[in-house]
Amino acid sequence: MSELIVTGGVVITLDAARRVITDGAVAMRGGRILAVGTAAEIAAEFPSPERVMDARGKAVLPGLIDTHAHAGHGLVKTLGNGDSAAWSEACRIIYSAHSPAEFWYAEARLVGLERLKAGVTTGVSVLGGGDCVMRLDSPAAGEARARAIAEIGIRDMMAVGPRRPPFPHDYVSEDGSIRAIRFEDQLEVMGLLFERLHDRGRMRLCTFMPVYREAAHDALKVSEIKAQGRAVRELGARFKARFHQDGHRSNSIAMADAMFGLLGPDAFLSHCTDLTDDDIATLVRTGAHVVHNPTAIAAVRGFCPVVRLLDAGVNVAIASDGTAPDRSGDLFRHAFEAMRYAQRAARDESLLPPGRALEMITVDAAAALGMEREIGSLEAGKRADLITVDLTAPHMAPANMPVWRVVCFATGADVRDVVIGGEVLMEGRRLAHLDEAEIVAAAEAETAQMLRRSGLAHLAVEDPGWGKARYPRG
């Protein structure tokens, strides 16, 4: 891989010293960063680079990291006009019965493209959603998704795990037959996906378990969940993989540890709203990480105490929970929303300053994924993942306080260049290796087919809510 110098920009390193280098440069070769310094220093050390990227008028940052989102959701976004129950039921129907491999391939290319253009170089993708409806009746969905992500070129951590008991769950195979899928069947598929995909190229996997809150007085169910959790954790340990859960709230973290033995420093937990003192003490004791999704419905129904968690020493990342039903993968948007979310709750505008918010989508996010030695900051030896952000647009002027401008004013559309592993994937917002129009058209076509197959086209009839203060429900 050729030597590349990105020079002349404002380099926001996110290194241990949190250096911001006004006229800075980054040198990279072989997929790794060689050096970070002033433009003059890098030019003296690397006088004859094979390629130079001019970053004047831009901020240069480490690639952004989205620590929680859902595969599949890219083709079901907006369904139901804000009716969460209808949308979740649509996910159940689609993911278990009307999502062949082509669905997961088209969706992954669309969302991968969105992430790439927004400067998200690494993302977590739960293989399904709604109420933990995972497409794990066969390896086909996961393998199709991995092929698509490899084409886009970003890094991905695909979360795979079982559905909720009771088993079995019915799935419709691609030949139209109905199969009753047991926990053991899903565990077998998980193993196959790990063997075939984990740590191959830019794809990694992590294990996943549904969050349980209701099992405290059901001894049989507790025993079943313990056994399933043990099997999932053992599989993850075999492959040295992370562990993920989605939807923690109100004592479920303490329960996950005390009743099911699921937590540890390799665990990262999404949403984490209305936490109890026991929940926070458990996070501190186990070293588990929190993923805050400030624009998710869960953040409306409950409150994630981000500042209290940070003060207690818990590592917290910010994520999109994208891309459906109503949110994008634009991490700049979510980082700013996280600032306001914390400030509004406490009526205190000093909370969660922009620098901390930026850490939570870069270096802190890397720590949540166990990748802090590889990505998340611009430092010699780390993987050469970086982005540039335009600082010359009207909404980004005047040219001062670059960290504030990037976090408070930038959007994903301001990302100009993306480098992953030293490979230039986007330059001046041009994607030489991808046909953007074809990817979008294929996603549109697959969505139309999915709506016909599932009989859910009525959920895509828009009611914008003109003149209403609220949607009627029930």
C-alpha positions, 0 to 999 in steps of 0.5 A: 500500500502506497505512502500517503500524506494528508497535509495542511489541515487542522488535525484534531488528533484525539491522542492522549494529549488531545493535540489540535495541530493548526497546520498539521499532517498525517503520514501513513503507509501499509494501512498504519499511521506513521507519524502525526505532526505539523505539516513542516515536520511531516514534510521533512520526515517524508520528503518524497511521498507517493501521494499527497492529499491537500487538507487545507480548509479542512479538519482532519479527524479519526474516523467516526465510530458508531457503537450501536445500530441495526442491520435490516433497519435501513429498508424499513425506516419510516414505516408506521408514521411514528407508531413504535408498536406497529414498526416493531411488529413490522420488523418481526414479520419482515425479519422472520419471514420476508427478508431473503439474503438479497434483502440483507445485501441491498440494505447493507450496501445502502447503510454502508454507503450512508456511513461512509459518506458521513465519515463513519469508518467503523460501525456496530450492526445488530443482525436484526431488531424490533424486539430482538428478532435476529435473522439467524435461521441460516448463515445466509443473511449474515454472509450476504451482509458481510459481502456487501460491507466488504464492497463498501470498504468500511469496518463493521462489527456484526452482533449476532445472538438468539431471540427471546424465549420461548423457543422455537420461533417460526422462520420462512426460508427462501424456498417458502417453507416454514421452519421452527428454529430452536435456540440450539439452531441459532447458536449453531448459525452463530458459530458458523458465522464466526468461523466464516466471517470473524476477523476477516478483512474489515469484518468482526463479529460480537455476540448478543443476548436480549435484555431480560427484566421480567424473569426474577420470579420465574425459576424455570425461565431464569435457568433457561436464560442462564444456560443460553447466556452461558452458551453465548458467552462461551462462543464469544470467548472462543473467538475473543469477541465482544458481547453486546446487549440492546435496551437496558433500563431500570435495574436490568444491568444489575440483573444481567450480572447478578442473575445471569452472569453476563457482564464484564469489561468486554460487554457494551450495553445500549440505551441504559435509561432510568438506571438504578444505583445498583445498575451504576455500581454494577457498571463500575464494578464489572467495567462494562461500557455504556452506549448512549443513543440520544435520538432513540425512542428509548431516550424519550421514554427514559433518561440515560444519566450520561454525566453521572456515569462519566463521573463514576468512571464508566466509559460511555460512547454515543451511537445512532441506534440507526437507521430506523424508524426516524434517525440517520447514521450521522454521528455529528448530529447525535453527538450534538443531541447528546450534549443538549440532552444532558444539559436540558435534563440538568438545566446546566449548559456546562455539561458534556462539552464538545470535546467530550462529545467528540471523544464519545464517537471516536476514542471512547467508542473504540474502547467500548469495542475493545479496539482502542489500540487500533482506531479512535485517534490519530497516532503512530502505529494505529490503523490509518482511518481518518476523515476530513471535514470542510471548514469553509462552508458558510455554516462552518465560518468563522475560522476559529475553535475547530472542535466546537465547529466540528461538533456543533455545526458540522453534519455528515454532509460536510465530510469530504474525504475518507481514508480507511486502512490507508485506502482512500475511499472517498475524495472530495465526496467522490466514490471511485469504487462505488456506483452510488445511484445503483446502490440506492436503486437496488435498495429501493427495488428490494424495499418495494419487493419486501413490502409486497411480500409482507403485505405491509405497504400500508405502513408506508403511506405517509401521514405527516401530521399536518395541523396535529399536536400529536398522532392519535393512537389506539 
